[in-house]
Structure formats: C-alpha cells, structure tokens
Amino acid sequence: MPEPLRKTTGSVSRRASRGRTPSGKPNPIDVHVGGRIRLRRTLLGMSQEKLGEALGLTFQQVQKYERGANRVGASRLFDLSRVLDVPVSYFFEDMDDDMAATSPRHMVRATEEPRQFEDNLMVQRETLELVRAYYRIRDPEVRRRVQELAKALGPIVKEA
C-alpha cells in the first residue's frame, strides 16, 4: 500500500489527516455539516433509521455523519439534500468565519480550535421543539405574527 500523501508548508511536513484537526478530532466543518443534517432530520420528524433507509445506509452510518466522525462526500451530500428537501448550501449555512478557517486547506495555519457545534443554539432541544411547533402552525398570517412576537420579545430577555 502506498504511503499516505505528505503535505508540505514551508519547513513543516505532515501526513494527510483526511481533514481532521491536529488533535485528531473531526474537522469542525464536518461536525457543522453533520449538525445541519441532524437539525433538518429532526425538524422533519424523521428518525435516523428512516433517513438511512432513504439513503441506503444503516442508522449507525447516519449517526457517524451527524457527529462529524465520517465526512460526507459530494454525491452523498447531494442525496441528503434531496431526501431532506433542502439545497446543498443549507448544510453550510450559519457557519462562522472561525469555523470556515478550519477547512483542510487552512488546517496547517489553524492556531486554535473553533467553538464546537454543540454550543450552537440550533441543536438545543428547546430550539428544535420551538421550531417544530412554529411549522405546525398552518395559517401563514398566524405564523408571521408569532415570528413578529418573538422578535419583539427578544430584546426584553436579558442575557444570563
């Protein structure tokens, strides 16, 4: 078996890490994409088993994608976008600049780990339940008013 690709930057040489961080943890971008898969699946009320069946995968493979342990290839991302009824760009939305800087081409220059996706409000159960309840409101006018109410109340709530 041939030796893994060696990447060189200046005088630094390292083995290709398949996109993992220097610490060996999954790349934060892969974790973000996995979190977006989980978010959309959950919002649709779809189980990991159902998503796996639709993609020809086991639920364990879906779990690995959602955790970022396995990277999602382009063709799989395309299939996911079709099954979850979102554009491919959806999986990269809400990614901050620190996280975007952890792409494999920037990995050698990365000096610190960005915040983990679990810190994101969009994966908290309360947020998911609120969004699911919001989308169960059938009347678009009522939904718009609920959204306006939430925006109006937002500044009233003080940060802890």
N, C-alpha and C positions, 0 to 999 in steps of 0.2 A: 504494500500500500504506500503511495507517495506521501512524503512529509507534508504536513499542513502548510498552507501559504504563509509566508513571512512578510509582514508589512514593516516598512522602514520609514521613520520620520526623523530626519537629521541623524543623530547618532543612536537613536532609540530603535531597537528591533524587538518585535514581539510576535508571537504566533497569532494567527487569526482567531478571534474568540467567538465567532458566529454572532456578533452583536451584543455579547454580554459585557457588563461593566468590568473594570479591572478587578473588582472584588469577587467576580463570578456570579453576581446576581443578574437576573434577567434585565435586559435593557428597559429603561423606563418608558420608552416609546412603545415597546411590545406590551408592557403592563397597561399602558394607557389604552391601546387598541383593544386589548382583552377586556378592560373595564367597560369600554363602549359597547363591546359585544354583549357583555353581561347586562348592562343597563338596558339596551334595546330589547334583548330577550325577555328580561323581567317586565319591562313596560308592556310587552305584548302578552304577558302571562304564559309564556312558553317555557317548558321545562328543558333542562339540558338534554334529556333523552329525546324529546321531540325535535330539538334543533339538530342533534346528532343524526337522527333518522333522516331528516331532510337533506343532510349533507353527506350521508353515507359514512358517518363516524360513530364511535362509541361516545357515551356521555363522559367517559374519562378523558378522551381527546378534547372534547369541548371544555372541560374543566381546565385542562392544561393551557388551552388558548386563552381562556378568561383570566387566568393567573399571570399570563405572560411567560409561562415556563416553556411553551412551544411558540415559535414565531409563526405568524400567519403569512403564507405565500400569496402572491398576487392573484392566482387563479382561485384560491380558497377565499380570499377577501372579496372577490367578485361574486362567488357563490353566496357568501354570507350577506352581501348587500342585497341580493335578490330575495333570499329567504326571509331576511329581516325587513325588507321593503324600505331600504334607505340607500342614498347614493354612497359610493365608496368614500367620498370625502367626509361623511358622517363620522367615520372611525378616527379621524384626525382632528375633529373639532374640539375646541376648548383646551388645546394643548398650549401651554405657556412657552415662552422663549427658552427658559432654562431646560425644559424637557426636550424641546426641539434640538437643542445643542448637544444632546446625547445620542444623536444619530451615529451609526457606525463610522461615518466619515469624519465626525468630530470627536470620536471617542478618545483618541490619543491626547487631544487638547483638553478634555474634560478634567477639571480640577476638583470638583466636588459632586456628590450625588444630589440630584434634584429631589424635591419632595415626592413622596410615593403617592400613587394614585389613590390609595386607601384614605388619604387625608381629604380627598375631594368630596364635597357635599353631595355630588351626584350619585355616589354609591351608598349613601346612608339610607337605611330602611325608611326613615321618616320622609325623606325626599321622594323616594320611589313610590311610597304609598300616596303621598300628596299628588304626584303627577298622574298616577293611575286613576285616582278619584277625579281629578280635573278632566281627564279624557273620557271619563264615563258620563260627563255632562253632555247631553245630546244637543241642547239648544245652543247654537253658536253665540247668540247675544248674551245668554247667561254666562257662558264660558268667558266671554270678553269682559263682563262685569266682575267676575271672580278674579280675573287677572288684574284688572284695574284696582280692585280692593287690595289684593296682595301687594301691588306696587305702592299703593298709598300707605299701607301699614308698615312696609319695610323700614322707612326712616324712623318710625316710632320705636321700634325694637332696638334696645341698646346692646352693644357687643359686650359679652361677658369677659 
